[in-house]
Amino acid sequence: MGKGGESTDTDQHTGSNSNGEDLLQLSRFAPFLQTNFNVAEFTSKVLGGSHTTASAQSDQLRDGVHQLETALSGEVVNRNKELLSHVRRMLDAENSVRDVVLSVESLQSAVRRIRAEVAGPYEQIKHKTQQLRNIHATVDILRHVIHRLKLAQKLRAQLAVPAAQLDLAKAAKLITDIRAVDAEVDLSGIDAVAADAEFLESARKSVHEQAESALIEGVESLSQARVGSALQVIFNLNELQQAVSALLSRHLYEIDKALRNALDSRHLAAQAAAGAGTMGPGSGLGAAAGGATGSAGRGGAAPGAQDRMWQALRDVLEQVNTSTVAVWHLQRVVAKKRDPLSHVCFLDVLVAPGEPLLVARFWSDVVRATLDAFASVAKPGKGGFVRDTLTAAYPRLAGLIEAMFERLTAETTIKGVLPAVGPPQLQQLLAATGPFQTAFMAGCLSRLTDAVAAAFPGSSRQLPSATEVQKCIGLIHEELKVGSSSPQLAAMMAATAAKALNLLAERAEYSAASGPELRQLVPSITTAADGSSAARGGITAGPNAAQLRNIALCSQLQETHRSLSTLLTRLPPTAAPALGGALATVQATAVDAVAPIFRAVVEACEERLLRMHEWPGYRAGAAEGPDVTSTSPHVAEVAALLADFRSEFLSRFVPPPTPSVSSCVGSLVERMACRLLVFFVRHASLLRPLTQAGKLLVAKDLAELQASVGQQLQPLEQLGAPYRAVKAFRALLFTSAGDIGSNPLLAELPPAITLQHLFSRLPGSIEAPQERSGLTPLQYSLWLDSHSAEDCLRGIAAALVAAPATTIAAPDGGDGLDGEAREALAVMRRICAAAGVRPVGT
């Protein structure tokens, strides 16, 4: 026990000598350092969780307190000097505070003394200041009152002069100045001011009414001076924006009211009935008009109601024209008018940057009102006879609108001034009648398509008769003539007719015959004196049923194209784009129907002309060959075939294709004529060797072919480049190689033809392009048809490059080149070099 007690005392003694921070780190003191320490909670916890008595626990706490007090005393002793230093500083601070308190009290005393001395003068100054402020306000009011009275006096004097000498602009400026004075200072309650209130209001109304009346009269009479004076008065009244807006609203209201009355079926019927009733009692017209009025309310038209509607619409459009011209005139004046004092342009006051001008704004309102009015009438069950009339007679409505627009454009077109309206504005106004336009165009298209379907059912049955075709053409004529007076309507009618014509072309295409029968040509047979038969080269029989059908169909389409093309020249230019394209489709259908026939004839002619490569007459000498005055058999056969084609086929077209009469197949005839001439020249240029007698025969055959083509197909003068090429080739036959470059006639000949012919002047060892490639004349001709002239020149240049060098270098005679051949070779090389072609294989 004693030893244990000594140990405890030692621990306590040691604990008492330890500093306070070490004591506080002990776990037994930790709960007392918590900020939320609760005595009752700590006591309850200690007593409940300890095995010792409360007295022992209290002894332990007192022992801890004793240890803390001992540690605190040690700290005080250890830091005695530091604590004393802090105490001295606190005493010094207390003395300083005491001195400050004395100073503040002294300052407060001085302030109270100064306040007592200044309070009196301050009150006096405050009073005087208020008095001065009141005097100043009084003087300012008196100054405004005096100024106002003077202005009122001037205004009275101004208004007292005779009307002829009255300056409304000056009076308006005085009124505005008086209102500005009233806005600056509150003058209510002053008798002198109140006495003038009634006069000023009366003067303002009088000046405003006179200015407004002058503005309306000036706008109606289109007097710039009067409008400018009225605007100046209104500007001086600061009412320019309101006055102009009121003027535009007034015109718009009148137009809207007149338009709705003009489209009101009940109103029109009542007017018609009233007009009929005034013709006199006992005539029976009054009762008839009354019955008509009832029927008009149910959708029928009273007698004369339609006439009244059209007259009312004319009046409305006249009102639109007059109002737009008036607004345009107003805009023209405000664009030039400036205030003489501020130099502000009136247009800048009325129109902000980026906003539409007066006319544009007014026109937009007119279009909107027109759109609303027509849309209301177009509703089913509301328009009555007006809706039906405007739909059926829409061209008349469009004509009235365009006539008004043309007049409006003419009246507002002045040099240096923007016109009131332009083409876009016309489109806007016509678009406002869109419901009636759409309904009319739908009816027109329905009538046209029904007529086309009746004339061209699009099946393989019998073709329509001439009467049916003429009836269809006549209906298209009538529909197109309806809109001929209106450029805009003409374009729409042309577009509608174009749809019908496209349908006609489609149905005609279905009606056309097809198959190999269209290309059948039966050669004619001639009987010699000895009874033998031989092919003449012509056509033994006329066209078969399929060919006749397509010729008849082509004639019908041709008549349709001719009749409408003639009408197209009398329609406005706006109809040309749509209708021209549809007519081109009809023409293409007509051409396609008979093109196989022409193609078969051309192929038959080409097959006969190709025999020139097998005929020895061109290569034999004069003594060996045929008579140079006779025609070769292949050309004779072509001439016979063309003659039979003219008599058996071309004569069946109505009308037959002739140079004096334009027709759809005229283009086919012309192409056929050009093809035959070009084909003959091409293959004649390929002939080699070609003797002098052969050249004469080629020239003879070429003349015979020209004569046949000119007589049976197309005059040669109308063929253009092919005819000039034929003449040039004839000259080339008899022109030496050295003179080719100096002959201007040969410039009409394609370089390939010249080069191909010059091969006939070279020895056989120099192969032509077709010979190098192993092509027959027919194969080479087909190759030329599918390739460009540049490709042909490349092949010729390659043939020249491939020419044997030994042949070119050899002297004259033997296998070498003579002088003509050398000159021909030199010319060929110059032509290839001028064309800038590079030799390649054919």
Stockholm file with secondary structure:
# STOCKHOLM 1.0

chainA/1-842         MGKGGESTDTDQHTGSNSNGEDLLQLSRFAPFLQTNFNVAEFTSKVLGGSHTTASAQSDQLRDGVHQLETALSGEVVNRNKELLSHVRRMLDAENSVRDVVLSVESLQSAVRRIRAEVAGPYEQIKHKTQQLRNIHATVDILRHVIHRLKLAQKLRAQLAVPAAQLDLAKAAKLITDIRAVDAEVDLSGIDAVAADAEFLESARKSVHEQAESALIEGVESLSQARVGSALQVIFNLNELQQAVSALLSRHLYEIDKALRNALDSRHLAAQAAAGAGTMGPGSGLGAAAGGATGSAGRGGAAPGAQDRMWQALRDVLEQVNTSTVAVWHLQRVVAKKRDPLSHVCFLDVLVAPGEPLLVARFWSDVVRATLDAFASVAKPGKGGFVRDTLTAAYPRLAGLIEAMFERLTAETTIKGVLPAVGPPQLQQLLAATGPFQTAFMAGCLSRLTDAVAAAFPGSSRQLPSATEVQKCIGLIHEELKVGSSSPQLAAMMAATAAKALNLLAERAEYSAASGPELRQLVPSITTAADGSSAARGGITAGPNAAQLRNIALCSQLQETHRSLSTLLTRLPPTAAPALGGALATVQATAVDAVAPIFRAVVEACEERLLRMHEWPGYRAGAAEGPDVTSTSPHVAEVAALLADFRSEFLSRFVPPPTPSVSSCVGSLVERMACRLLVFFVRHASLLRPLTQAGKLLVAKDLAELQASVGQQLQPLEQLGAPYRAVKAFRALLFTSAGDIGSNPLLAELPPAITLQHLFSRLPGSIEAPQERSGLTPLQYSLWLDSHSAEDCLRGIAAALVAAPATTIAAPDGGDGLDGEAREALAVMRRICAAAGVRPVGT
#=GR chainA/1-842 SS CHHHHHHHHHHHHHHHHSCHHHHHTSGGGGGGGCTTCCHHHHHHHHHHHCSSCHHHHHHHHHHHHHHHHHHHHHHHHHTHHHHHHHHHHHHHHHHHHHHHHHHHHHHHHHHHHHHHHHHHHHHHHHHHHHHHHHHHHHHHHHHHHHHHHHHHHHHHHHHHSCGGGCCHHHHHHHHHHHHHHHHHSCCTTCHHHHHTHHHHHHHHHHHHHHHHHHHHHHHHHTCHHHHHHHHHHHHHTTCHHHHHHHHHHHHHHHHHHHHHHHTCHHHHHHHHHHHHHTTCTTSSHHHHHHHHHHHHHTTCCCTTHHHHHHHHHHHHHHHHHHHHHHHHHHHHHHHHCBCTTTCCBHHHHHSCTTSCCHHHHHHHHHHHHHHHHHHHHHSTTTSTHHHHHHHHTHHHHHHHHHHHHHHHHHHTCBTTBCCSCCHHHHHHHHHTTHHHHHHHHHHHHHHHHHHHHHHCCCSSSCCCCHHHHHHHHHHHHHHHHHTTTCHHHHHHHHHHHHHHHHHHHHHHHHHSCCSGGGGCCCEEEEECTTSCEEEEEEESSCCCHHHHHHHHHHHHHHHHHHHHHHHHTTSCGGGHHHHHHHHHHHHHHHHHHHHHHHHHHHHHHHHHHGGGGTCGGGTSCTTTSCCTTSCCHHHHHHHHHHHHHHHHTGGGSSSCCBTTBCCTTHHHHHHHHHHHHHHHHHHHHTCCSCCHHHHHHHHHHHHHHHHHHHHHTCCGGGSCHHHHHHHHHHHHHTSCGGGTTTCGGGGGSCHHHHHHHHGGGSCTTSCCHHHHHTCCHHHHHHHHHHSCHHHHHHHHHHHHHTSCHHHHHSCSSTTSCCHHHHHHHHHHHHHHHHHTCCCCCC
#=GC SS_cons         CHHHHHHHHHHHHHHHHSCHHHHHTSGGGGGGGCTTCCHHHHHHHHHHHCSSCHHHHHHHHHHHHHHHHHHHHHHHHHTHHHHHHHHHHHHHHHHHHHHHHHHHHHHHHHHHHHHHHHHHHHHHHHHHHHHHHHHHHHHHHHHHHHHHHHHHHHHHHHHHSCGGGCCHHHHHHHHHHHHHHHHHSCCTTCHHHHHTHHHHHHHHHHHHHHHHHHHHHHHHHTCHHHHHHHHHHHHHTTCHHHHHHHHHHHHHHHHHHHHHHHTCHHHHHHHHHHHHHTTCTTSSHHHHHHHHHHHHHTTCCCTTHHHHHHHHHHHHHHHHHHHHHHHHHHHHHHHHCBCTTTCCBHHHHHSCTTSCCHHHHHHHHHHHHHHHHHHHHHSTTTSTHHHHHHHHTHHHHHHHHHHHHHHHHHHTCBTTBCCSCCHHHHHHHHHTTHHHHHHHHHHHHHHHHHHHHHHCCCSSSCCCCHHHHHHHHHHHHHHHHHTTTCHHHHHHHHHHHHHHHHHHHHHHHHHSCCSGGGGCCCEEEEECTTSCEEEEEEESSCCCHHHHHHHHHHHHHHHHHHHHHHHHTTSCGGGHHHHHHHHHHHHHHHHHHHHHHHHHHHHHHHHHHGGGGTCGGGTSCTTTSCCTTSCCHHHHHHHHHHHHHHHHTGGGSSSCCBTTBCCTTHHHHHHHHHHHHHHHHHHHHTCCSCCHHHHHHHHHHHHHHHHHHHHHTCCGGGSCHHHHHHHHHHHHHTSCGGGTTTCGGGGGSCHHHHHHHHGGGSCTTSCCHHHHHTCCHHHHHHHHHHSCHHHHHHHHHHHHHTSCHHHHHSCSSTTSCCHHHHHHHHHHHHHHHHHTCCCCCC
//
